[in-house]
Amino acid sequence: MRLFFLPGFRLSAFGKDLPAKAPDQNDQVSNKKISLEEAIRIAVEKNPFLQSTRDQLEASLGSLRQSKLYPNPVLEFLAEEIPEDEIGLNQSQNLVAVTQPIITGGKRGLGIRVSEKAKEKDEFDRDTVVLNVIADTKKVFSGVIGDQDGLAIAKETEKIAKGIYESENLRFEAGEVAITNVLRAEVEWSKARNLVSHAEGNLQNSLKELQTVMGIPEETIGGVTGMLMSRPGELSLPELELEMSNNQPILKASKKNMEIADTQLMLEKRQVIPDINVSAGYKRLSAENLDTVQLGVEIPAPFFNRNQGNIQKGKALSKKS
């Protein structure tokens, strides 16, 4: 997808939006000029906002993994009716049992679907931040190139003004011109020096902004390579709208939010269906010298809590999305 940022300029150094290779952790950019490709690669690697979205995606992957895990069984050992005069298990009733929660109503599947959609939404959020970081890097990078060119022009202007002043001064000493010519040339030279100082300040501010976008505010960049071209990029509004509707991750993330809210509402409604605890065990009746088997099913009765509050919340969030 092509991105355009300046109405009258584009960067001849613009290339691929994503780094072609894995970033080198030992990259050092201090006091050296960098290309646009290097700037984008470092920004994608070190920009703190992008790293935050990566961390959020990692958390979503953990939530998805957790949602696929089934509840653990509960192991139980119980000794009853132990005689006071004989502490031990010989005369007691001993029970060894295992209880397994059974998730009903398709709640486990819906929970997995919610986690999957949340993971996909976080992927789109990450992609959105990647595009924003790349766009910001390109925009600031073009500003640095413009300020570098501006500084070069200011220095050349100052050089010319200095030459004119020196020439007028020699002509005055030779009696060819009046002192006003020398003073006028000196004023123009002073203005040119001020322009150089102003251009240097603009360049330093642009470089600092670029370092911030790249996520390396403490380092010092010596400048950038590339040049500005005056030919504007081609732009078709219908094509741009079509590309955005089909490929913009921020729009896809918005759609995923709607799907998450709808699926979460379905899950909250299913929470009314109680889960079942199934148990099986062996019980030794020592006094009677009998071995018995016990089976049990436990079903909560949803008399009071039927998840009314979470259902109301889910409906509101689904409507909001």
N, C-alpha and C positions, 0 to 999 in steps of 0.2 A: 504494500500500500504506500503510495506517495504522500508525503506530508509537505505542506507549503506554509511558510511562516512570515515572509516579508513580501509586501505587495509589489516591490520593484526590484528585488534582489533575490538571488539564490546563491548557494555556495557551490563552487565548482568541486569542492572536496567532499560533497555529500555522496555517500555510498550506501553500504548495507546498514540497516538499522541495528542489527544485533552483531555482537562480536563473532568473528569467524572461528576463534579458538578459545579455549579456557583461559581466564585471566591468570597472569603470573603474579603470585603473591609478593614477589620481590621487585615488582616494577617500581622504579623511582623516576618521578617527573620533575623533581626540584631543579630549578634553574636551567631548564632546557625547553625548547619549543616542542609542542606536541601537535599531532594531526587530529583531524576530526574523528577518525576511526579510533585513535587512542583515547580521546576524551570520552567518547561514547562507551568504550569498553570499560574504562575505569569507573564511569558513572554507574553503569549497570552493576558493576561489582560492589561499589562502596557507598552508593547513595543510601543514607539512613532510612528514608521513607520506603524505599524499595526493599531494604532488608527487613523492615517491619512487616511488610506484606508477605514476605517469604516465611517469617516466623509464624504469622497467622495461618498460612497454608499448612505449615508443618503441624500446627495445633489441630487443624481440621482433619489432617490425615490420622492423627492420634485418636480423635473422636470417632472417626469412621472405623478404625480398627477396634476400638472398644465396643462400638455398637454391634459388631458381629460376634462378640463373645457371648456364650450362653452362661446363665447364672450357675454358680458353683453349687454342688450338692452339700448338704449339711450332715455330718457324721455325729451320731449321738451314742453315748454310753451312759446307762443309768442303773444304779444299784438301789433296790428298795427293800424295806423291811429287814434291815440288818439287825440281828439280835444284839442287845446291849452286852451280854456276857460273852459274845464271840464276834469280835470285830474282824470282818473279812467277807469273802464272797461265797463261802461254802453254804451258808444258811440263808442267803438273801435271794431276792428275785432280780436277776440280771438281764438287762436289755441292751442289745446292740442293734442300731437301726441307721438307715440312711434316708434322707429326705431330699427330693429333687423338685425345685420349683419348675412348673410348666407354664410358659408364656402363651396365653391364648389370644384369640381374636385377631391374629395377624399383626400384633403390636410390634414384635421384633422386626418383621419385614418393613413396616412403616418407619420404624426408628432408623433402620439402615438406609432407607431411601432419603430420609431427612438429612442424614450425615453425608450421603453421597452428593446431594444437591448443594449442601453447604460447602463441601470441598470444591465442587465445580464453580460455585459462586466466588470463592476465594481465589481460585485460579484466574477467573476473569478480572477480579480486582487487582491481582498481581500484574496481569498483562496490561491493564489500564495504567498502572503506575509506571510500568516499563516504557510504554509509549509516551507518557507525560515527561518522564526523565529524559528520554531521547530527544523529544521535542524541545524541552527547556535547554538541553545541552547544545543542540543545533542553534537555537535562537541566540543564546549567550555567546556561543562560539563565533557566530557571524558578527555580533557586536564587537568582539575583541578584534576580529580582522578589520572591521571598519575603523576602530580606534587606532590600530596599528598604522593603517593607511593615513589616517588623519594626522598622527604624530609625524610620519615621514614627510607629509606635505608641509606641516608646520615648520619642521627643521629646514626643509629646502627653502621655504619662504624667509626664514630667519637668516639663512646663509646669503640669499639674494639681497635682503635689506642691509645686512652688514656690508656686503660688497658695494652697494650704492652709497652707503654712508662714507666708507673709506674713500671711494672715488670722488664724492663731493668735497670731502675734506681736503684732498690733494688739489682739486681744482680751485678751492678757496685759497689755499696757500699760494697757488700760482697766480692768484688775482683774476681768475676767469669767471667766478660766480660770487654772489653775495653770501654773507653769513647765514641769511635766512634759508638758503638751500641746504646748508649743513645741518641747521637745526631741524628742518623738516625731515631730512633723511634720518637724523638721530631719533626723532619721535617714532617714525615708522619702524626703525630697528627695535626700539623698546616694545612697541606693540607686537612685533613678531616674536620677541623673546617671551612675552606674556602668553602668546598663543601656544608656544612650545610647552611652557609650564602647565597650561590648562589641558593640553592634549596628553601630557604625561600623566596627569591626575586622572583623566578619563580612562586611560588605558589601564592604570593600576586598579581602578574600581571595577572595570570589566573583568580583569583577570581574577580579582578576588571573588566576584560573583560566579565566574566559571568554576573556580576551585570549590565554592560552596555547593553548587549543583552537582559537581563530580564527587562530593563527599570527602574531599581532602582539604579542608579549610586551613589546616596548619602548614601545608606545604606551599612552596613558591614556584609558580610556573614562569619560565622565562619568555613565553610568548606562544603563538600558534602559527602553524603553516597553512597555506591555502590563500585563495584570493576571491574577491567578490566580482560577480559579473552582473552587468546591468540588464541582461535579458530576463524578463520575468518568466516564471514557470507557467505552463499551460494549465488551465483550471476550467473544468466543466462542472457546473453546479448539479445537473441531474446525475452525472457519473459519481460525483462526490457524495450525494445523498444516498445513492444505491450502495456505494462502498461502505458508508457509515452504517446503514441499516443492516448490512450483511456481516460486517467484520468488526464493528466497534465493540470491544469487550465490555465497555461500561453499559451498553444497551443489553448485552447478553447477561451481565450480572444483574441488571434490573429484572429481567425475565426470570432468572433463577430465584430471586427474592420472592417473586409471586408464587413460584412452584413450591418453594420451601414453606411459605405461609399456608398454602392450601394443604400440603401433605402433613404439616404439623397439626392443623385443625382436625384432619382425619384421625391422626394418632390420638389427640386429646379425646375425641369422641369414643375411640376404642378403649380408652383407659377405664371406661365404665365397666367393661367386661372383666371380671376378677380373674387373676391368675390362680392356678391350682398348685397345691403342694401335695405331691404323692410320696408316701413313705412306706418302707418295707423293713422288717427287722426280725431278729431272733431273740426270744426271751426264754431264759432258763429259770424254771421254778424249782429252786433247790429243795424246798421242803417237801414237795410232792414228787421230786425226781422226774420232772417232766420237761421236755423240750418243746417249745411252741414257736409258731411263726405268726407275726403280726403284720397287718396291712392297714393303711390309712390313707384317706383323702381329705384335704383341708381346703375349703372354699370360703373366702371372705364374703360376708353378706353386705352389699352396697346399700345399706339403709340410709345413712346420713351423708357420706362423702361419695358423690357420683361425679366428681371432677367438674362440678358446675363452673367454678371460677376459672379454671384453665380453658374450658371450652369457650367461655365468654371472651377471655383474652385472645384465644386463637381466632375467633370470628372477627374481632376488632383488627388484629394484625393482618388477617387475610384481606379484609376490606381496605385497610390502609395501603397494602402493597399494590 
